[in-house]
Amino acid sequence: MKLRVTLKKSPIGYPKDQKATLRTLKLNKLNKTRDFEANPSIIGMLNKVKHLLEIKEVSDDETL
């Protein structure tokens, strides 16, 4: 399963660890979208900053 993740809210004013998580995910600009393979480490990072993101499930053939 793949997840399409878009940064929808600025991390300004949030803790440094959440900003670092977004940098690790390479979501550094508003409305930037990336596809991730769903695995426990990615899901854990997305849960940490889910209040800043829009997350959709996509099938494997629907890539950017």
PERA-V278927 format. One record per backbone hydrogen bond with DSSP energy under -1.0 kcal/mol. NH is the residue of the N-H (numbers start at 1). CO is the residue of the C=O. If there is no record, write none. Layout:
nh	co
NH	CO
NH	CO
This chain:
nh	co
2	58
3	36
4	56
5	34
6	54
7	32
8	52
9	52
14	11
19	15
20	16
21	17
22	18
23	19
24	20
25	21
27	22
31	7
32	29
34	5
36	3
38	1
43	39
44	40
45	41
46	42
47	43
48	44
49	45
52	49
54	6
56	4
58	2
62	59
63	61
